[in-house]
């Protein structure tokens, strides 16, 4: 009896000791951790900004020696921006008055640095040219007398942006910032495809990006009378502001430029980012709880001690139950109670499972029934046309399977032109952008839909996208329907200059793409709704007399809306 009492006293002492040690250690650890959190809260903004890898390539071209006039400000713009960026933690490579080779070497270094960057910034001040929807940066020694010289003497900016995004998206997961103060006077602006300003860069968002332009697309930027251009002067005033998102900074810059130029110049930007981007700091940062003075060894020790104390506590309780009469009675009573509970629970679970199974079966049948009903009621009637064979692409777009054929054109436009059987499936060509709109309006009427276009004034076509009729796709819609060029097998899916044998071919003779669409690349250029610059419209996809690589580059061609050619057609789309 004395031994049992001694054992009980020992067990009680162990239990009290275990709980007291757990409480004391936990309180001590929590106090240390809270101290770390407070310290990190006080330093969160600065530490986050310092921890980011931020790189920049800054280019200023001013002293032109070829076709283009020299500029007053770009070198000043570049050097002063370099200083601002260094002050806020950027690693900056600044080059001025660079020839084409120097620019390409700088871009190669930039791509390499992008592999580990959180933010990669590219700034260019100098001459820039847009031609057929593509933007070119002009080196100082460029001797460009026509658009044909651009590929050999200039730098294709669109390719630089795409390659930078590919590196950022595949490696560091960082964001790209492009700042272009590059829309100065353009001696090629009077040529067929060139514009006096830059076009909007339609980048594939494999990584986040912001592209800032010193002026609106198709307009020019002022060089300025002072040390800086109006755009860069405003940018220098605000780019280093802490904890202000870059898009907010651009909004302020826009207002200052607009005021300084008396509304002659209006900056713009495009962005594909999932959250605000900060060049200097990052607003409020949530505190981290695993760094600071609490080391990994302390955390490990905490875990080990807790485990040992828990084992000791379990052993204490077990010995109490086994060595005392009250403990043995408690175990027996608990076992009997558990057995009764398990038996009752099993019966209830069986009954519940039977009811639930029946309900699930009923719901499944109801859902299947409603789904099939919806398909019949909504989807099928939506894609039916009296003329065009179509498929649904994505969630909200109906796209014709092929370019409009001669037979379809004759039927809709009621032109009783005799066609040989082999000609009926050929794409209609030699149609202007306006001709395509006329056909799509007529097709809408034939399909009992509301026409999208008001063509009463050819010089001022009105578009009502709230209507459900047939229309031309936007460039973005066309690219989405076409799919990525890397998935295209040229010889099996498209007609181009190497396999077309110098002539047009019938539609749908090659394999369809994954969406079930034929001839998206090759065969005929297809009109789109986009207007890259005043009076011009976009063509996409290449044609039977076009080089395969040009078509698969997904480049846009910009031509007059009245343009007609034997390699140009179109296909219809409409929204669901």
Phi, psi and omega in degrees: 000319179296321180297317181297318179298321179297319180297316180299317180297321180295317180296319180297319179297318180297319181297314180298317180298319181299310182296319182294321180292320178299313183296315183296315182293318180297318180297317180297317181294317180298322180297317179297318182294317179299323179298321178295316182298318179299315180297320181290323177302321182290337185244010191298314183298311183294316183294323180295315181298319181290330183283342180286141173268113183239122180238157180211142169244119183243124183236131175229111180251118184234316188270080181282142184240358183250236184289331190266147179288149174291154181241155186275324196255335192307321180294317176298316179304312185293313184293320180289325176293323176306313180298317179298317183291321177298321181298332181255021169097012178274145166269116192245131168251113184247126175234145181228151179046055187267141171276179187297318181297316180297320179295317180295321178296321178294321179293322178299317177296321179298317179299318180297316181291333178297336184298334182239013187268143169274323175227127175241123185243131176240122178240134177225129174235124183156199180279140175221149183228138171256132177219120178053043176083358179250145181255137181236138172264139188255116174292162187291334183262010183294132177244087189247115180254345179208170180298333181297338181276349187297315183296330183268333187248343182250179179245123182285107184294321181304321180291322178299315180296313181298317181293321177297317179295321179299317180293313181296318182291329183266344185242280189276339185070023182277184181246149180251133174241122178242128180238119186242110171251068198226018186255049181282192182301143186231109180292348180265002188298339181271355179280172194301312187251000185269154179233157181281352177232183178269156176266159175293131179278119181266082185273147174281121189282064174283344173216163179291144179209155168228126177242115183255133180247142180288346178207174180289155178304137177083000178243171183250159180255151180274143179281329177092155181263344182265208181288332184233161170291158180304320182292308183292328176301315178292322180297317180297332180291337192230347190295337182263010180294127184285144174057032173241127182296152184293327178293326175294321177299317180297326177297318178292318179300318179303313181297319181293320179294317179302318180289318183293330183257008181054048177069012178282338183225131183227104180298158179213170175205158171238150184212144171224083181227148183271343179205162182305142181252127182245128176275334181227096184084179182210048176057213182278125181249133179295137181292143174270154187239015184232015180232182179097216186284343177276106187273172179296324180294324178295319178297318180295318179298319179302315181296316182298314181298316180300317180297314180298318180294322178295320178298317179298320180295316179298317179298321179299311181296320181297314179298322178299316183291326185275329188259356180241148180296319180298321180295317181296319178297321180295320180296315181298317181295319181294321180298317180297319181295318180297318181299315179297320181295319180297317181298314180294320181295323180296319179297315180295320182296321179297314180296318181296318181298320180296316179295315182297320181298319179295318180295318179298318179299316179296318180295316179303314181297320180295316181296315179300318180297315181293322180298314179297321179297318180296318180301316181291320187284321188251306190291311185298311179298331184295324187266359181282134174226149179286346186235308187269140172269122191230165173225158176270127178248124183070212184260344192218015184229130174258129185233135176297139184295329182227166167301156179300131183267168178299319180296318179294320178299313181298319182294315184284317184273000177055045176255107186278063178270127181292127181238138171289156183306319183292336183278338189301327183265006175285147177291143174289134180231177181069028180248136178281174176299321179293322177299319180297318179295321179299317178298314184294325174295315180295321178295321178300316179298318181295328180267013180059041177244168180270123179300143182274329190254141170254110187253020182297331177236105183301335181275354181213072181289127179260133183243128178240094184285358174282345178284157185260012185280180180285149182205175173279148177285154168285166178301318180297317178295319180298314180297321179296318180290324182290328183081173184287139184297334181295342180269359185266129170266109191304309186291329183268346186238355184210151171264127178215184192298334184276340181237355183277349179055037172075019181210164177288155179229167179290156178289156172062028174271342177258172182291149177281161174277185184297334180277356182087019182257141181256147169059034175293322174253139179079187181068286176221146168298141183244129179296140171238169185280342186297148176239091183301326175206169189305126176084355182246156179227163188267143171239140182227152165105346183077184185207181183296335180254019185252148176296139183302316183295327178295314181297315184284350174287352180061029179283149177265138172256135182248120182224168177297146181296339180272000184297137176226142180203160179282003176241019185235128177220210180192166171223154183264153172222165169203156183274147176275000000 
